[in-house]
Amino acid sequence: MADRHKIGIDVGGTKIAAILLNSGGEVIVEKRIASPRNNYQKTIQTIRDLITELEDNLLRRSSVGIGIPGSISPHTGLVQNANSTWLNGRPLADDLSKALDRNIKIENDANCFALSEALEGAGRGHRMVFGVILGTGCGGGLVFDKKLITGPHAIGGEWGHNPLPWPGHEELGAVECWCGKTDCIECWVSGTGLTADHLRLTNKNLGAKDIAAQAQDGHKPALDTFNRFLSRLARSLAQMVNIIDPDAIILGGGLSNIDMIYTQLPQIMQPYIFADHFKPRLLKPKFGDASGARGAAHLWP
């Protein structure tokens, strides 16, 4: 396998990103397309066609690793916990293996992100790396000594569907999550959650990047929304620090490009950290939104 090219696929809620690496880890080609929504068979066909296109000029087939916004249950072999809900309960690994006529590896997309950044990105050289995706949803992946920690239920690092910690009165029972519970962290600190929070209180439907831009310009409604977001993100990450005490936290997803997060978040986290000193390593990803696909490719050694 060492002399083969590697393909990594990152299946997101809005896009599918693909990367082809040579045996030295160099990028040969990258491609992004829109994700088919609410259509399981179309998702399989799209991934198959994308891989066929990437391999079109190769003399041999590549290894294929795929990151998905959920995980494969070790007990049933079916997709679980995907916020792309049309994948849930489906034998995606088996169906893709048959469609591609080869063995494949599938992991949670945040795990793939964390693996990429721990192996060769911003987390390189750190033993315990917690990778966070703040995008359509809110995912997490944990890498220790360059190995993924997934656990017996394939949910290692999944922080997004725990309740928002240290909630204020206005945050209790306020938001119903797609998973069926209320006030999950994902409801508050994802890009979707940020947009929804702003809409609830201002009646203005702005994207997360627009809210951040207006906040940076000092626009009060947007600044208030973003400050609420920072408080919720700080509490949520502090809880994870108290549990796993990572050497580095690396943020990915669309919100990871907002500079205010890195300058303001550490001091907001400080009061919630159960230690007498907190020196955060809160880092931007080296490979940006390509990390998920790169990590998926690196599922193969």
N, C-alpha and C positions, 0 to 999 in steps of 0.2 A: 504493500500500500504506500510505502514511503516515496516511491518515485512517481506516484500518480498526481494528477491535478485534483484539486478539491473544490467542490461547489458548496457554498453556503447560502441558504434561503432564510430570510426573515419575514415571516407571515404576520403582518400587522392588521389592525382594524381598518385602515384606510389605504395601505400600500403593501406591496410585496417587494422586498429588496433582494437582489441576488448578486453574488460575487463569485468569480472564478479565480482561484489562486494556483500558481504553479507549485512544483514540488519544493521550491525554495521559499514559499510564502509570499511571493510577489503577486500583485494584482494584475491579472490579464484583462479582465473586463468586469464592469459593474453595470447593473441595469435595475430600473425601478418601474413598476407598473401599478395601476390601481387594483386594489383587492376586490374580488367578487364578493358582494355582501349577500348574506342570507341564502347562499346557494352552495351546498356541500360539494356536489358533483362538479360544478364549475370551478371551485377552488382546486380540486384535484387536477382537472384538465389544465388549468392555468399554470400550476406548478410544473406539471409534466411538460407542457409546451415551452415553458421558460428554460427548463433544464436542457431540453432538446436543442433549443436555440444556442445556449451557451456552449454546448458540446459540438456544435455543427462543424467546426473546423479542426477538431481534435482527432487524433488517430486512435485513441482509446477512451473508454468511458472513465468518468471521474467518480470519486467518492462523493456522497451527498449527505450533508447534514442540514437539518431543518429546525428552525426555532418557531414556536407557536405561542400564542397568547393564552396558554393553559399548560397542561401536562398530560402525559400518558399514564393512566392509573396502572401501577404494577400488578394490581389484583384482577382487573378486568381487561386490560389492553385497550381501553376506550379513552377518548379525550375527556378530561375533567377540568372544571374551573376556568373555562375559556370565556373571556368577555366577548369574543366573537362566537356568540352562543350557538350558531348553527353547526359548530364543530363538536359540541358536547355530546357525549354518548355515542360517538362514531368511532369505528376502527380505522382511524386515519393512518396510523403507521402501516398497518397491513394493506390498506387500499393504495397508499402511495408506493409501497414496495412492489405491489403487483403492477401498478401503472408504469413504473420505471424499470421493472424487470431486474431488480437488484436489491441488496440489503441497504437500508438507510438507517440513519440515527436521527431521532427527534428529541428535542429538549424544550423546556420552557424558554421563551425569548429573553427574559431577564437573566436566566442562567447563562445563555449564550453571550449576552452583553457582558456580564460579569467575568466570564471566562476569557473573552477576548482582551478586556482591559487588564486582567490580572496577569495574563501570559505575556503580553507585548505592549500594553498600553499604559495608562496613567497609574495603574496599580502594580506595575512591574516592580519587584523587589520588596513588596509588602506581603506578609504571611496571610493575614486575614483581610479579605477584600469583600465589602458589601456593595454590590452593584444595584442601582436603583433606576427604574425607568419611570419617568413622569411624562406620560403622553396621553393617549386616549384613555388608558387605564393607569394603574399604579402597580408595578411589579418589582420584585426583588430577587436577587440571586446571591449566593454565598460561595466564595472560593477560599479554601484553606490549603496552603502549600501547593498551589497550582492545580488543585483538584476540586471539582464541584461537590458541594455538600447538598445532596438532594433528599436524603432520608428515605425511610421505608414506604412512605406514602407519596413520594415525589412532590413534596410541598416545602422543602427546605428553603428558607429565605423569603417565603411568601408573607409579607407583612400587610399587604393592601386590604385584606379582609379580616383584620382585627379591628375592634372598635377604636375610634379616635380617642387617644388618651387625654386625661385631664380636661374633659369637656366643660365648656361653659354652659349656662342654662339654655342659651339660644341654640346650642349644638346638640341637645338631647332630643332624640326622636324627630329630627328635622328632615332627614333625607333617607329615602328608601333606595337601597342598592339593587342592582340587577340580580345579585345573588340571593335576594329574598330577605336579607337582614337590613337593619337600619344603621346609619352613621358609620359605615365602614370607612377606613382611612381613604380608600380609593374615591369615595364620594366627595372628599374634601380637597385632596392634594393632587389629583390628576388635572390635566388640562381641561377635560370635560367638567370636572368638579369646580374648577376656578371660574369657568364661563357660566355655569349654572348658578353659582353663588352671586356673581355680579348681576345676573338677570333677576334673581329673586329680590334683591334689595334696590336695584336701580331701574328695573324694567327695560334695560338696554342689553341687547344680545351682541356681545363683543367676543371675539376670539381671545385666547389666553395671551397671545403675543401682543395684540392691540391693547389689552388691559395693562400689560407690563410696560408698554411704550408710553401710554398715558400716565401711568404711575411715575415713571421716570421724569416725565415733564411736569409733575406736580399737580396733575388733575385730581382733585380731592376724591370724587367717588371711586375712581380707579385706584388711587393710593390707599384708600380705606380697604377696598377689596383685596389688594395685594398684601397689605399688612395682616389681614385676617389669614390669608393663605400662608404667609411666612410663619405665623404663630402655629398654625396647624401642622405645617411641615416640620417645624422645629420640635414640637412635642412628639410627633410620630417618629422622627429619626432618633430623638433622645431615648425613647423607649427601646429602640433597637440597639443603641450604644449600651444601654444598661443590661441588655440580654447577652449580646455577643461580643461587645467591646472590640470592634474592628480596627485594624491599623489604618484603613482608608475607606472612605465612602465616596463612590464615584457616581455622579448623576448623569443619566442619559434621558433620551426622549426630547420632545420639542421644548420643554421648559428648561432644559439644562443649559441653554444658551443665554439665559437671563442673568446678567452680571450681579444684579442686586441680591440674588440668592446667596452667592458666595461671600459677598461683603457683609451682609446683615445677619445671615442665619446662625453662624457660630455663637454670637453673643446672645441670641434669643434662645438657643438650645441650652446654654450654660446652667440656668437655674434648675433644669430638669435632669441633669446628669448626676448620677449617684457616685460622685467622686470629688475629692477635694481640689482637683485640678483637671481641666479639660483642654487638651490641645488638639483641635480637630484637624484631620486631613480630609477636607471636603474638596473634591477634585472634579474638574471637567474631564470628559473622556477624550483620549488622544485621537480616536478614530470617529468621533461624532456619531451620527446615526448609521454609520457603516459597521459599528461594532457588533451589532446583533448578527448580521450575516457572516462577519469574520469569525465570530465565536461558533456559529453553527458549522462552518467549514472545519474548525479545529476540534469538533467533536470526534473526528477521526485522528488518531495519533500520527 
